[in-house]
């Protein structure tokens, strides 16, 4: 009832206000005619001079902001096509600025600032061009290095008959890994350290050339020497990489300076805009004073105004208040998660308000969906987490029962991961988990397969429509891929690299039970694999003491 009274009161106030306005308008129309010409002159000054100047200053500010955006975009461009497009847009904005500046008087300092901006943009473009050319040269050398490395590895693998060849192959693999690490690094000191370490590795290989030449041939040694030259000589890959990092630093510095310069220029432009605004306000205030003194209006206009205002009151009640009430009721229902249609047709302000509410309600729903996705993902490995696993396992169990197909589950655990963490550190441990997760993603071949992080160093693979033999093949592929990755693990008691133990369980539609028991079966197989010496897999069918009826 209070709400209704307030609404009635608002309607009464609006009606009373309009009635007063009508009375005042009718009275002022009788007294304001003699000052109408003065007001008209002031209005012409505002519309003919001040407002156009303000609009041009606004265009100037907009162009400066566009240049600031394009300059920042230029600093981060990654290819020549993007750079060319950005430079063309910058040139268009510069030309626009010059045309705008021709319409202003007394802007010498602002002109000087814009000239400086133009010069700095040209210097920034040169640096970006140099960076992109350097980037292309690095990519070309990358291709040569990869091809040459493949040939060398092939030679060494074909002649793996002695310990010295095995050592050379390991040094070559380590050099390749160091090169990949340097590619992803953006720290100059780190790249130089990697360059030195990689050079030592290749030097150690070539130091045994007399022993290696009879075994692998002179051509392979020449390829190793060529690889060293491409990577370490000048201009070589590392020298280009170091130069690229130095150029990137200069680009960032030049970009920051240009950003500050454009901001300062924009500040000058806004100061001029403020002056024009003050002039407009002054004229408007003068016009307001003139209006307050106007006393004569056409009596006929007063009668027309009375009719128009009466019609306006009626329209406000029917076309505005009623629609706002309907919109308010719909909004309240939406807030309470109830279905409520909202009429967004029309082109007036109320329709725009309704459209805005519908837009934001859709955005809120979209953000809910994004939060739901984040809650089901492991942040470190970007794999589904335990919660997502539970939901997917429930789904796969129901699907297997309904379609009468088998379901295999693999739980794998990284061997001696605590020792790995203690020896290499937690950051290296996190990288190890990420590498293992990436390897598992590469193994996933079907859309129906599912991989999740189970907790700590444990991962789970769900393999729908997969029997025992198929699951064992997947487990073997996991072990083989980790052997290929060859992540060093000096503290492992089973190998010199990171390995995993795997527990496998396969269920038919006849013996699929609860989710907990399914995971428990695979977990028991995992513990059997660990008890058997680790770096192996075990299937529940091969364990005599596991009850097959759980």
WOJO-V388499 format. One record per backbone hydrogen bond with DSSP energy under -1.0 kcal/mol. NH is the residue of the N-H (numbers start at 1). CO is the residue of the C=O. Records with the same first field share a line. If there is no record, write none. Layout:
NH=CO  CO
This chain:
5=1
6=2
7=3
8=4
9=5
10=6
11=7
12=8
13=9
14=10
15=11
16=12
17=13
18=14
19=15
20=16
21=17
22=18
23=19
24=20
25=21
26=22
27=23
28=24
29=25
32=28  295
36=33
39=35
40=36
41=37
42=38
43=39
44=40
45=41
46=42
47=43
48=44
49=45
50=45
51=46
53=49
54=50
55=51
56=52
57=53
58=54
59=55
60=56
61=57
62=58
63=59
64=60
65=61
66=62
67=63
68=64
69=65
70=66
71=67
72=68
73=69
74=70
75=71
83=79
84=80
85=81
86=82
87=83
88=84
89=85
90=86
91=87
92=88
93=89
94=90
95=91
96=92
97=93
98=94
99=95
100=96
101=97
102=98
103=100
104=101
111=107
112=108
113=109
114=110
115=111
116=112
117=113
118=114
119=115
120=116
121=117
122=118
123=119
124=120
125=121
126=122
127=123
128=124
129=125
130=126
131=127
132=128
133=129
134=130
135=131
136=132
137=133
138=134
139=135
140=136
141=137
142=138
143=139
144=140
145=141
146=142
147=143
148=144
149=145
150=146
151=147
152=148
153=149
154=150
155=151
156=152
157=153
158=154
159=155
160=157
161=159
166=162
167=163
168=164
169=165
170=166
171=167
172=168
173=169
174=170
175=171
176=172
177=173
178=174
179=175
180=176
181=177
182=178
183=179
184=180
191=187
192=188
193=189
194=190
195=191
196=192
197=193
198=194
199=195
200=196
201=197
202=198
203=199
204=200
205=201
206=202
207=203
208=205
209=206
212=208
213=209
216=212
217=213
221=217
222=218
223=219
224=220
225=221
226=222
227=223
228=224
229=225
230=226
231=227
232=228
233=229
237=230
238=231
240=236
241=237
242=238
243=239
244=240
245=241
246=242
247=243
248=244
249=245
250=246
251=247
252=248
253=249
254=250
255=251
256=252
257=253
258=254
259=255
260=256
261=257
262=258
263=259
264=260
265=261
266=262
267=263
268=264
269=265
270=266
271=267
272=268
273=269
274=270
275=271
276=272
277=273
278=274
279=275
280=276
281=277
282=278
283=279
284=280
285=281
286=282
287=283
288=284
289=285
290=286
291=287
292=288
295=31
296=31
297=29
302=298
303=299
304=300
305=301
306=302
307=303
308=304
309=305
310=306
311=307
312=308
313=309
314=310
315=311
316=312
317=313
318=314
319=315
321=316
322=317
324=320
325=321
326=322
327=323
328=324
329=325
330=326
331=327
332=328
333=329
334=330
335=331
336=332
337=334
338=333
352=348
353=349
354=350
355=351
356=352
357=353
358=354
359=355
360=356
361=357
362=358
363=359
364=360
365=361
366=362
367=363
368=364
369=365
370=366
371=367
372=368
373=369
374=370
375=371
376=373
377=374
378=383
382=378
385=376
389=385
390=386
391=387
392=388
393=389
394=390
395=391
396=392
397=393
398=394
399=395
400=396
401=397
402=398
403=399
404=400
405=400
407=507
408=463
409=505
410=461
411=503
412=459
413=501
414=457
415=499
417=414
420=416
421=417
422=418
423=419
424=420
425=421
429=425
430=426
431=427
432=428
433=429
434=430
435=431
436=432
437=433
438=434
439=435
440=436
441=437
442=438
443=439
444=440
450=462
452=460
453=384
454=458
455=458
458=455
459=412
460=452
461=410
462=450
463=408
465=406
471=467
472=468
473=469
474=470
475=471
476=472
477=473
478=474
479=475
480=476
481=477
482=478
483=479
484=480
485=481
486=482
489=496
492=489
498=487
501=413
502=536
503=411
504=538
505=409
507=407
518=514
519=515
520=516
521=517
522=518
523=519
524=520
525=521
526=522
527=523
528=524
529=525
530=526
531=527
532=528
533=530
534=529
538=502
540=504
542=539
543=540
546=543
550=547
